[in-house]
Each structure stands twice: as structure tokens, then as C-alpha cells.
Amino acid sequence: MMKRTAWGTMMLLIGLAGASVTVAGCEAGEGPIVAPPDPPAEYADKHMPAGWWADEKIIEEGRQIFIGATNIDVNCASCHGKDGKPVKAGARDFRNTERMKLYSDAVWFWRISEGVKDTKMKAWKSKLPEEDRWKVMAYERTFGLKGLEFDVVKKEWVPVGSAKPPAAAPAGKAPASAPPKPKKAAAGKT
């Protein structure tokens, strides 16, 4: 039988205490749930194109981008995990509904586009056109906000199909997410 000394017992207790702090720290993951900052002006009026939250084709295209199948330089799953469960420390857990409900579509799009300061989250606007950034976001939303869409008028996540359409844009100005309309050729000119 092994004789336990006071010193040995104390070291064992310190070791166990340290292990429990480490485990508790891992469980904390992303830290407290707080609202993200508002997006800068250039992103404030950007919103998911109409109908994309429920469009299975768009969501599948977003999944292909997310897993790196569309563009080998872009693989969101390498940090966020194929199922939205992060595989790298500090990556956002898209399955956390309570946290993700705090992100408007404009904030989420901004973070994908410009990255997140003081984190490993890169800016993807140089590798993904705007349309693809919306697609990947439509897919990411399925982890913790499946069946929901962002209501621009209410400024909250609501069941898909129940969002109010935003007020009409002023005459001559297209909504921020709409692609520009092609210009008509002048009559008699080619």
C-alpha cells in the first residue's frame, strides 16, 4: 500500500483543481452571450436576397462553399466544423441559437465579408463574390436558426415566410442587396 504524505495529497488536490478549471474553461467556449456591434454604414442596409432563406438550391450551394467543395481557398468547415460545431478554438458555434439570434443578417454578412478584429476569422470578400457570401450565410443559418429568416422591419429572426417586406426604396434607388438593373440602349443606337 502506498503511503500518502500531506505534500502528495496537496499536489493531487491542486492538480484536480487545475483540471476542473481547464474543463470549465473549455465548456465556456465563446464566452458570455452579448450582442455584436452594429455593422458599419456600408453594410447596415445589406440584407439576404428575397426568398433565399428558404431556397434549398441556394442553401445547398452555400453548403458546398462552406465545406470547401466550390473553392479550395475557402473552407469554413475547417474552423467551424462540417456540422457547425467548431473544430478550432475561438470559432463561432453556429448551433448556439441564443447567440446567433443576436446577429442580424447585415451584421453576419459584414463579419463574413470583413472578418472579425482580434480573432482568426478572416475577411472573405476577396475570395467570395457577394452572392456566394450570402449563400454560405444561408447555409450557416441552418445550424442554429433553421426555419427562421431575418425580418428587416422587426429586426429579429422570425419563421420563414412571415417576415415583412422592407419599405420600398426611394425612386431610382435599388435595395442594397438587389443586383443592379441593366441599362437600356438608347433608341436607334447599338
C-alpha positions as CSV (number, residue, x, y, z in Angstrom):
1,M,0.0,0.0,0.0
2,M,1.3,3.4,-0.9
3,K,1.8,5.9,1.9
4,R,0.2,9.3,1.1
5,T,2.0,12.3,2.5
6,A,0.5,15.7,3.2
7,W,2.6,17.1,0.3
8,G,1.3,14.4,-2.1
9,T,-2.3,15.0,-1.1
10,M,-1.9,18.7,-1.6
11,M,-0.3,18.2,-5.0
12,L,-3.1,15.9,-6.0
13,L,-5.8,18.4,-4.9
14,I,-4.0,21.2,-6.8
15,G,-3.8,19.0,-9.9
16,L,-7.5,18.2,-9.7
17,A,-8.5,21.8,-9.1
18,G,-6.4,22.8,-12.2
19,A,-8.0,20.1,-14.3
20,S,-11.5,21.3,-13.3
21,V,-10.7,24.9,-14.2
22,T,-9.4,23.7,-17.6
23,V,-12.5,21.7,-18.3
24,A,-14.8,24.5,-17.1
25,G,-12.9,26.9,-19.4
26,C,-13.4,24.6,-22.4
27,E,-17.1,24.4,-21.7
28,A,-17.4,28.2,-21.6
29,G,-16.2,28.2,-25.3
30,E,-17.1,31.5,-26.8
31,G,-17.6,33.4,-23.5
32,P,-20.7,35.4,-22.5
33,I,-23.5,35.9,-24.9
34,V,-23.6,39.6,-25.8
35,A,-24.9,41.4,-28.9
36,P,-22.3,42.1,-31.6
37,P,-21.6,45.7,-32.6
38,D,-23.7,47.2,-35.3
39,P,-22.3,46.9,-38.8
40,P,-20.6,49.9,-40.4
41,A,-22.7,52.1,-42.7
42,E,-21.6,50.2,-45.9
43,Y,-23.2,47.0,-44.5
44,A,-26.1,48.4,-42.5
45,D,-28.6,48.2,-45.4
46,K,-27.4,44.9,-46.8
47,H,-29.9,42.0,-46.5
48,M,-30.4,38.5,-47.7
49,P,-31.8,38.5,-51.2
50,A,-35.6,37.8,-51.2
51,G,-36.5,34.2,-51.0
52,W,-33.0,32.9,-50.3
53,W,-33.6,31.8,-46.6
54,A,-35.9,29.0,-47.8
55,D,-34.4,28.3,-51.2
56,E,-32.9,24.7,-50.9
57,K,-30.8,25.3,-54.1
58,I,-29.2,28.4,-52.6
59,I,-28.7,26.6,-49.2
60,E,-27.0,23.6,-50.9
61,E,-24.7,26.0,-52.9
62,G,-23.9,27.6,-49.6
63,R,-23.1,24.2,-48.1
64,Q,-20.7,23.4,-51.0
65,I,-18.9,26.7,-50.4
66,F,-18.9,26.1,-46.6
67,I,-17.2,22.7,-46.9
68,G,-14.6,23.9,-49.5
69,A,-16.0,22.0,-52.4
70,T,-16.7,25.1,-54.6
71,N,-13.5,27.0,-53.9
72,I,-10.5,25.2,-52.4
73,D,-9.3,28.5,-50.9
74,V,-12.5,28.8,-48.9
75,N,-13.3,26.1,-46.3
76,C,-15.4,27.5,-43.4
77,A,-15.8,23.9,-42.0
78,S,-12.1,23.8,-41.3
79,C,-12.7,26.1,-38.3
80,H,-16.5,25.9,-37.8
81,G,-16.9,22.2,-38.4
82,K,-19.0,20.5,-41.0
83,D,-21.9,20.3,-38.6
84,G,-21.5,23.9,-37.2
85,K,-19.7,22.6,-34.1
86,P,-16.3,24.4,-34.1
87,V,-13.2,22.4,-34.5
88,K,-10.8,25.2,-33.8
89,A,-10.7,27.4,-30.6
90,G,-12.5,30.7,-31.0
91,A,-14.6,29.8,-34.0
92,R,-18.2,30.8,-33.7
93,D,-20.6,28.0,-32.9
94,F,-23.5,28.4,-35.3
95,R,-25.6,25.9,-33.4
96,N,-25.9,28.3,-30.4
97,T,-29.4,29.6,-31.2
98,E,-29.4,32.1,-28.3
99,R,-26.2,33.7,-29.5
100,M,-26.9,33.6,-33.2
101,K,-30.3,35.3,-32.8
102,L,-28.3,38.4,-31.8
103,Y,-26.8,38.7,-35.3
104,S,-28.9,40.5,-37.9
105,D,-28.3,39.4,-41.5
106,A,-26.4,42.6,-42.0
107,V,-24.0,42.0,-39.1
108,W,-23.5,38.4,-40.1
109,F,-22.7,39.4,-43.7
110,W,-20.3,42.1,-42.5
111,R,-18.4,39.6,-40.4
112,I,-18.1,37.1,-43.2
113,S,-17.0,39.9,-45.6
114,E,-14.6,41.8,-43.4
115,G,-13.5,39.2,-40.8
116,V,-13.6,39.8,-37.1
117,K,-11.0,42.0,-35.5
118,D,-8.8,40.4,-32.9
119,T,-9.8,36.9,-33.9
120,K,-8.7,34.3,-36.5
121,M,-11.8,35.0,-38.6
122,K,-10.6,36.2,-42.0
123,A,-12.2,38.6,-44.4
124,W,-13.7,36.6,-47.3
125,K,-14.8,39.4,-49.6
126,S,-11.6,39.0,-51.7
127,K,-12.2,35.2,-52.2
128,L,-16.0,35.1,-52.4
129,P,-18.3,37.4,-54.5
130,E,-21.2,38.9,-52.6
131,E,-23.7,36.4,-53.9
132,D,-21.6,33.5,-52.5
133,R,-21.2,35.2,-49.1
134,W,-25.0,35.3,-48.9
135,K,-25.2,31.7,-49.9
136,V,-22.8,30.5,-47.3
137,M,-24.7,32.5,-44.7
138,A,-28.0,30.9,-45.8
139,Y,-26.4,27.5,-45.1
140,E,-24.7,28.5,-41.8
141,R,-28.1,29.7,-40.5
142,T,-29.4,26.1,-40.8
143,F,-27.3,25.0,-37.8
144,G,-29.0,27.1,-35.1
145,L,-31.7,29.1,-36.8
146,K,-33.2,26.5,-39.2
147,G,-36.7,27.5,-40.3
148,L,-36.0,31.2,-39.4
149,E,-35.3,34.3,-41.5
150,F,-34.3,37.8,-40.5
151,D,-37.1,40.2,-40.6
152,V,-35.6,43.6,-41.6
153,V,-38.6,45.5,-40.4
154,K,-38.9,43.9,-36.9
155,K,-35.1,43.5,-36.7
156,E,-35.5,39.9,-35.4
157,W,-35.5,36.3,-36.5
158,V,-38.9,35.0,-37.4
159,P,-40.3,31.9,-39.0
160,V,-39.5,31.7,-42.7
161,G,-42.3,33.3,-44.8
162,S,-43.5,35.6,-42.0
163,A,-41.0,38.4,-42.5
164,K,-42.4,41.8,-43.5
165,P,-41.0,43.2,-46.7
166,P,-38.9,46.3,-46.2
167,A,-40.3,49.6,-47.2
168,A,-39.9,50.4,-50.9
169,A,-36.7,52.0,-51.8
170,P,-36.8,55.6,-52.9
171,A,-37.5,56.1,-56.6
172,G,-34.4,55.4,-58.7
173,K,-32.6,53.5,-55.9
174,A,-32.5,49.8,-55.8
175,P,-32.4,47.9,-52.5
176,A,-28.9,47.3,-51.2
177,S,-29.0,43.5,-51.9
178,A,-30.6,43.7,-55.3
179,P,-28.3,43.3,-58.3
180,P,-28.1,46.4,-60.5
181,K,-30.6,46.6,-63.4
182,P,-29.1,46.5,-66.8
183,K,-29.1,49.9,-68.6
184,K,-31.3,50.1,-71.8
185,A,-29.6,51.1,-75.0
186,A,-30.7,54.5,-76.4
187,A,-33.3,54.2,-79.2
188,G,-31.6,53.9,-82.6
189,K,-28.2,53.1,-81.2
190,T,-26.5,49.8,-80.9
